């Protein structure tokens, strides 16, 4: 077992080929969800509804697409209407796509 872990077989040997096949089988036979390493991006936010996520510090963040909302204040009002309650906004940030077009506003809500 030690030789397998330390990869001490010569190239072209049967053991080396077996290790390579096992590694390739693991990579290609695992379902994609097993790796789950896709970044959380928003490529088509204008087609989506308001999204709730959390930032790296665990704070609640709402992402409001700009399909009909053109200003930051309109995005906040749309979020308040969706939640149906008064919320305290700690800060907002615009979200741009790769071409520099405004696609959404991220709104941090203080609770």
N, C-alpha and C positions, 0 to 999 in steps of 0.2 A: 504494500500500500504506500509505503514511503517513497518508492521510486515513481509511482503515479503522481503523487502530490508534488514532488520535486521536478517532475518532467525530465527524468534522467535517461530516457530511451533515445537511441540514435534515430535520425530521420530515415524513413523508408522501412523501419522495422514494423512488424505486425502490431506490436504494442503501441507504437506511435500512431499508426493508422487508426487503431481502435479508439484511442483517446480523442483524436480529431473527429471521428464519426460521432462519438458521444457528445462532444461539445457542439457540433453542428446540429445534431438532432435536438439538443436542448434549445438552441436558439430558434430553429425553424418550426419546431412542433409545439412550442408554448403558445398559448393564445395571447394576442396583443395586449389584452387587459392585464396580464400578469406583470408586464413591465411598467405600464401606466406612467410613462415619462413625458407625456405631452404637456407643453406649457399651457397655461390658462390664457388663451387669447380670445379676442372678440372680433373676428374678421367681418362678420355681417350683423353687427348689432342693430342696424336699422330694421332688420326683419324680425327681431326678437322683442319680447316683452321686457319689462323692467326685471332686472336680475338682482338677487341678494347673494353676496359673498362675504368673506372675511379677509382682512388684510393679514400681513405677516405677524402683526401684534395681536390678532384675534378680534379687532374692532369690526363692527358691522359696516359694510359698504354696499350701497345700492348703485347699480349702473342703469342709467336712464338713457335709452337711445334717442337720437335727435331727428327722428323721422319728421315730426311736425314741430318739435321743440327747437327753437333757434337760439334761445338765450339760457344762461345759467339759472336765472330766476324762474323761467318757465319750467325748467327741469325739476327744480325744487317743488314748485307748485303741483306738478304732475305726480311727483312722488307722494306728497301730502294727500292728494286726492285718492291715490291708489291705496294708501295705508288707512285712510279714513280717520286719522288722529293727528293731533299736533305733534310735530317732531322738532327736535333741536338739532340743527345742522352744525356740525363742528367745522367742516370745510368741504370744498368741492374742487375737483380737478377735471379738466377736459381730457377726453380720450381721442386720440388721432389714429387713423389707419396708416399703412405704410406709405401712402401717397401724400400724407399731411392733411387729409380731409377730416374735419371734425365729425365723429361718429356717435359720441355719447358723452355724458358727464358722469363721473364717479362722485357719489355723495356719501360722506361719512356722517353717520347719525349718532349723536351722543345720547346715551340712555341713563 
